[in-house]
């Protein structure tokens, strides 16, 4: 074993003699952009708990998407060196998760690892010899980025001392792209896939942190960067998902690649997506790992040729391709095979139907099984294998404690869809089923005397998204629900149902409802939540009703109560009293809503 080196002039901060801990080795973490930085930090967890190792960081400055690196480093308090400082110093090991930049200038054994799900992208150098590792390499047909001599050789010399691979199949492609690198190739598995699988038992915690109720489904829209990505080539899918999928039954989250986020700027991306955020889209920042928690929490995905799509398929999630840029995908890679195995989103069939079809067929699809089996050759073993390799390169005894994959962190801050104090206008479709089996959509019907409780199936959609996504008129039997204070006059004047924002009673109640009826000339029903959890419902012509849920579910908001009662009133007329069973999906568990006219004693609770 080497003699410990207690003096590390490359360590930022105080001079070595003033440091509290005297490390024996210094590791340099090489950042290319935020994408590579997030994966780099995952890899460097192999040194957690070991005071013999000091890690410092630098950035090559070679990425066109370098914006955000300084903020990323500052937020995580990374000890940082400029690139000029880093190339003048010596280190015991350098770790990089990208092949970009003048890596040959680093004075340390270099370990190179992928920053995605293996090696799936094709990327030629920007000009012959520029950024490439041997003269003229840029003129050749590009292979997989990271597996060819163009990115591994400089001036006839192999740059990395170790190349980390996630699957044995990559050895065959490396043999073609850079055979001289085979002796330094190490198949360790995929640390990210291991973390995702270790996180699956905590699905409920991730869903709760993301604001997804147990009765809801989470759809993840995954977009890599570039013109051929989901956002670049099929950005309207975000609007379509929000418009087509019922507001109460689905949450939609967009996982956007850091290069797209920092290439345009977070403010700009949020500005472009503002109508979708107002309609309920979740848009977590790309650098906090929320996309990993979202995959563990998800029920389905729509993706493209990015690594998140491959990881989602590897977790067994049913999915579709919203875009797929074949020209950016390496031939014979798992991603290329995934592009052939996953169905494309159809513009003519409903998105919900396509997702249901995927959920039925994909679990037994042998093509998908073959693709996802190539994510890692050593499931669950990547952290241990990676640590063994790192300590061998550092010439240090490996810590005795075993190293297992660590679950991803629970998101601390909900990626808020919107902070607007006004709920989005909702277009509500209600199917009312009488107790005698007579089905009808809501409409002007005569009063009925049903044999049993009436059932109402409620489907709500953001009105803005619904109107923008389809040129067809809304169903004639749909009604519009808004919150008091709706700023858009189009929706305010056309609203059928208005929900007050705060409880009111006594003379304040009469003044409030008079004001709301005057401000919403098309309104037929106003709902006012009460302190005791009940809901007062005042019609323009028929008087006052009271609504009360029996064992109220989480989705039983005042606005949904109002829509259920409005549909029931249209069905049964002014003689409304009794119980209605409300569902959000045809096979969902119904919730029991009791409604009675004020001044008439309500019937006692029935058993749920």
N, C-alpha and C positions, 0 to 999 in steps of 0.2 A: 504494500500500500504506500502511496506517496506520502511524503511529509506534509502535514497540514500547512496550508498557506494562510496565515493570519492577517496578512496585509492585502487589502483589496482596493487599490487606488481608484477603481471604477465605481466603487460604491458611492452613491450620492449622499449628501448630507454632511455630517461631521467627519473629521479625519478619523482614520481607523483607530487611533489610540484612545479616542474619546467615546467609541461605541460601547454599548452595554454588553452586547454579545459578540464574541469573536468567532465568526463562521470559518469553517475549514475549506469550503468550496463556494464559488460564486457562479450562478447560472444567469445567463442573459436570455430574457424572453424577447423575441423579435416580433414586433407588431407590423403588419402591412396596412391594415385598416380595421375598422370595428368588427367586421365579420371574423377576421383572423384572430382578433384579440379575445373575443368571447370563447372561441375554441381553445386558444392558448391557455387561458385561465383554468379551463377544465382539465387540461393535461397537467398543469403545474400543481394540481392538488396532490400529486404523488409525493411532494415534499412537505406536506402539511405535518406539523408537529416536530420537524427535525431542525434543531437549532444549528446543526453543522452546515446548513445550506442557506445562503443568502441569495435571493433572486432580485435582479434589477431588470429594467425594461428599456427598450428603445423602439423607435419607429423608423423604417427604411425611408419614408418620405416618397416612395415610388408609386403609390396608388393614386389614381384619379379620384378616389373616394376617401381621401384622408381626413376630410372634415369629420369632426366628432371624436377623433382619437384623443386629443388633449382633454376634452371634457370627460371621456371615458376613463382616462388614467387618473384625472383629478378626483373624480367621484369615488374611485376605488383606492385612492391614496397609494398608487403604484410608485415605487422609487424609480425615477425616470432619468435617463441619459439622452442627450441629443445624439443623433447619428454620428456626427463628427467625434464626439467624446467616445462613443462605443467602439468605433473602428480603430481608435488609437490605444485602446486598452486590451488586456488579455483576460479571458474567462476560462473556466473549467469545462463549461458546456454551454452551447447556445441551442435554443429550441424555437423553431419557427413553424407556422402553420400555413405558410404561403411560399411560393417559389419566386415572388417578385422582389426586385431590388438587388443591390450589389452584395448578395450574401457571401460571395467569395472574399469580401474584404474583412470579414469577421475573424478575429484571432481566437478561435475556439473550435473544438469538434462540434459540428452542427448536426442536430437531429431534426429531420423534416417530416412533418405529419400533415395530413389533409385537414382542411377546415370545413369539410362537409361530409356527406355520407360516401366516403371512398373517393375515387377519382373518376368523375363522370363528365366533366366539361372538356370541350375542345377550345383552346385559346392559343392562337399563334402570336408570336412577338409582334410589336407594333411596326417594326421595320427590320430588315435583315441584319442580324447580329446585335440589335439593340435589345437589351434585357435578356438576350439568349445566351446560352452558355458555350457556344462555339460559333465561329464565324460562318455566316450564311445560313444558320439554322432556320431563320425565319422564312426561308423560301420553300421549305419542305411542307408537305401536307401535314397539318398538325394532328398529333395523337391526343391522348388524354393529358390534360394539364397536370404536370407533376410526375408523369411516368415516361417522359421522353428526354433525350439528350439535350434538347433545346433548353430545358429548364434545370437540368441536373449537372451539366458539364460547362466549365468555363476555361477557355484557352487550353483545351485538351485534358484538364484535370477535373475529376469528380468533386463536386462541392460538398454534398452532405457526407458525414461519416456514418450516418444511420438513416434509413428511409423507413418510416412506419407505414405499414399496410394494414388494412382492416380485414382482408379476405384473401385466401389463396389464389383466387382467380386473377388478382392483380399482378401476381408474379409472372403469369404468362404474358400479360400486356407489357410489363416492364422488360421482359426478355426481348420483346420486339423493339420497344422504344429506346431502351438504354441498357443493353446487356451487361456493360461493365459495372452497373450499379447492383446487380444481383447479389454479390457477396455481402453488401451492407444492408440488404432488405430484411425487415423483420415483420412478420405477420403477428400482430398483437390483438387484433379485434377492434371493435368500435366503442370507445368510451361513452360517446353520446347515446348510442343505442342501449348500452348497458344501463345508463342512468335512467333512460326513459322506461325501460322494463322494470327497474327497481322502484320506479315511482308509481306504477299502476295500482298498487294497493291503496294509494292515497288519493284516488280519483275523487272521492267525495269532498275532501278538503280543497282540492284545486277548483272543483266546480263551485263550491261555496265562495271561495275567494274571488272568482270571476263573476259572481252574481247569477249563476245558473241554478235554477230551482231543480229539485229532484224530478219533477214532472216535465221538465223542458229538455229539448235536444240542443246540443251545441254543434254548429257547423263551422269548421275552420276553413277559411279561404287563404290559401298559401300562394304568395307571389315572390318569385326570385326577382332579379333585376334585368333590365334590358328590354328592347322593343318586343321581343317574343315572349315576355313573361305574361302572367295573368293580368296584371295591371296595365302592362304596355299594349297587349294585343286584345284583351277581352275584359277591360275595366268595367263594362256595363254589367258583368256578372254580379258585381257587388250590389248594384241597384236591383237587379233581378232577384237575387236571394232575399233581400229585404222586402221586396214587393210581393213575392209569391208565397214565401213561407209564413204561416200564421204567427203574428206578433207575440202571442201568449205561449206558443208551443215551442218556439225556436229562439235561440240566441245565435248571432252571427259574429264571428271574430275574424279579423284580417291580420294575418301574420306576414308582414312586409319585410323583405330583405334589407339589411342595413345599407347596402349600396344604393337602393332606390330611395331609402329614407334620407340618407345624408347627401346623395347626389342632387336631390331637389331641395332638401331642407325639410325638417319636421313641420315647421309652420306651413310651408307650401302644401305638403301632403295632407295635413289636417284641413287646410283651406279647401283643397280640391274635394275632399271627402266630407266636408261639413254637412251637406244635406243627408248623407248616409249616417253620420254620427248622430244627427238629430233624430233619425229614424231608428236608432238603436244599435248601430254598428259598434263593436268593441275594437279599438285600435291601440294595442299596447306598444310601447316603444320597443325597438328591436334589440336593445342591448341588455335587457334585464332578465332574459331567460323565460319570459312569460309564454313564449310560443311553445316551449317544452311542456310547461304545465297545461297549456291549452290542448295539446295533443293527447295528454293523459286524461283530460276531462272531456274530450270530444266524442261525438257519436258518428260523425262523418266528416269528409273533407272534399274540397274542390281545389286542385292544385295545378302545377305546371311542371317544368323540368328541373325545379330546384330540389335541394336535398330534403327539405321539410316534407315534400310529397313522398319521397322514398321512405323516410322515417315513419310517416303516417301509415303507409301501406304495411311497413314492417311490424307495426303494432296491431295489425289486423283490422284497422278502420276501413269501412267501405268508402270508396271515393270515385271521383270523376276527374278528368282533365279538362280544365277550362282553356288551357293553351299549352302548346308544346313546341319548342323551337328545335327541330331536328338538327339544324345546322350547328347548334351550340353543344350538341350531345356527342360524346365520344362513341365511335362505332364499337360494338361488342361489349359495351359497358352495361351494368345492371340498369342504369337509367334508360338506355336505349330499349332494353327489353321491357321495362315498365311502360314506356310509351306505346308499345304494341299490345300490352296486356290490359291497360285501363281504358274504359270507354270515354269518348269525348262527350262533352255536354251537348245535348241536342237543343237547337234553338226553337223547336216546335213542340216538344213534349214538356210537361210540367217538371220543374226541378225536383219537387217532392217525389214524384213517381220515379224519376231516374235514380234518386238516392235510395228509394225503397228497393228497386230492382238490383242495385249494386249490393245492398245489404243481404239480399237473398242469394245472389249468385257468387259473389266474390270469395266468401269463406271456403268454398270447395273448388276454386279455380286453380288447377295445377300450374298454370303459367305464372300466376301471382306468387304461389308458394315457391316456385323456382327462383323468381326474382328476389324475393325478400330473404331467402336463405343465403344470398350472396352479400348481405349487409355486413355480416361478421362471421368469421370462422371460429371464433372462441367466445360464444355468448357468456356474459357475466365475468369474463376473465381479463378484460382489457386493462383495468387499473393495475392489477397485480403484475401482468406481463409488462406493461409500460414502466412501472416502477423498477422492475428487475433490470430492464434495459438501461434506464437512466442511471441507476446506481453503479452498474457495470461500467458505463462510460465515465462516471465520476471517480471510479476506483474507490468507492466507499462501501462499507458493509451495509446491506439493506436493513432497515428497521425490522425488528422481529415480529411486530404486530401484523396480522393479516390485513390486507386492503381489499375492501369490497366496494362495489358501485354505490354511490351515495344518491339518494332521491333528490330530485330538483326541488328548489325552495318553493314554498307556497308564496304566490305573489302577495306583496304587502299592501300594495295600493291597487284597488280595482281600476282597470283601464276604462275610465268613465265614458259611456257612450255620448252623453251630453249633460251639461250642467245647467241647461235652461230650466227656469222655474216652471215653465208651462209644458205639460205633457203634449206630445205630438198629436195632431188630429188623427183619428182612427176611423177607417172605413170598416164597418161592421156588417158581416153577413150572418144571419141567424136562421137556422132551420128549426121550426117549432113542430114538435110531434105531440099530438093529443094522446091522452091515456087510452083512447079506444083504438089506437093504431092508425088514425087518420093523419097522414103526413102532409105538411104544406109549408112552403116558405112564408115568411112574414108578409102580411098584406092586409087589406081591409076585409076582414071576415066577420061573419055574424058571431055573436057570443055562442059558445058551446058549453055543454055540460059533460066534461070528460069523465070517463069511468075511473081513471087513476090520475096520478100526478102528470102534469104536462112536462115534457122534456124540451130543453133548448140547447142546440149545439151552436156555440159561438165561435166564429173565426174573425179575428181583427187583424187589419193590415195598416201600416202607416199610410195615411192618405197621400202625402207628398210622393212617396216612392211608388205607390200604386198608380197615381196619375201620370208620373213620368215614365214608368216602365211599359205602359200599354196604351195604345191609341184607342182601345175599345172603351165604350162607356161602362160605367159601373153597373152592376146588377140592379135592376129596378127595385128589388126588395131590400137592398142594402141601406143602412142608415149611417149618418156621420155623427161621430161623438167627439166633442172638444172639451177642453178645460177652460174654466172662466178666465178671461184675460187673453184669449187667443189673439195674437197681434195681426194675423192675416185676415183681412176682411172677407176674402173669398170663403174661407172655412167658417168664420164666425157667423156670417149671415146665412149660410146654408146648413148649419148644424141642426140636427134633429134632437140631440141629447147634449146637455151641458152639465158638467160636474163642477161644483164649487170647490175652491181650493182649501177651505177651512170650515170647521163646524160653525153653525149658527143656530139660534133658538129664539123664541119669543118675538118681540117686535123687530129684532135684527133679522130674523129669518124672513119675515114678510117683506122688509125693505130689500133684502138681498135678492130674493126671487123676483120681485118686481123689476129690479134693476137688470137682472140677467135676461128676463123675458124681453125687456125693451131693447137690450143690446144684441139679442139674437132673434130676429123676427121669424126665422124658420123653425125655432125650437118648439118642441111639443112636450118635453120632459126635462125637469131640472132635478139633479141629485145633490143633496147636501149631506155630507158625512156628519155623524153625531159622535159625541164624546164616548158613548157607551158601545161603540162599534156598529150600531145600527145605521141605517141610511134613510133619510127622509126623501120621498120622491113626490114632487109636485108637478101635476100636469097643468097645461094651460087652461083646460076647460073642465076637467073631471074631478078635481079635488086632490087631496093629499093621501099618500100611501106610506107605509113603513115597511122596510125590508130588513130581514135579519137572517144571517147565515147560520145554519146548524153545523158546528165544528168547522168553522170557515177555513178553506184552504188558503195557501199563501197568495194565490192569484186572485182572490175574491176582493178586488179593489172596489171603491165606490163607483168608478166609471164603468166597470164591468157589470156591477149590480144594476146600474141604470140601463145598460144595453139589454140585459136579460129581461128586465121588467118592461122596457119599451117594446121588445118583440112579443112579450106575453100580452101586453095591452092590445097590440094590433091583432093578435089572434083571438082574444076573448072579450075585447071591448071593455066597457067601463065597469063591468061586474067582476073585476079582478079581485080575487081573494083565495088564499090557499097556499099550496106548495108547488114549486117548480124545481125539477132536477136539471142542473146546468152542467154541461160538458164542454171541454175545449177540443177534444178529439172524439171521433165516433166510438173508439174503444176505451176512452179514458174513464177514470172513476168519477161518477157524478157527485156534485155537491148539492146539498138541499138548501133551497132559499125559500123562506116563508115570507109572504107578502099579505098585508091586510090594510083595509082602509082605516084611516085615523078616525077615532070615535067608536070603532067596533073592536071588541076585545079579541085579540088573536087566539087562534086555537092553540092548545098545548103542543109542546114539542113531540114529534114522532121519532121513533127509533131510527137511527141512521142506517 
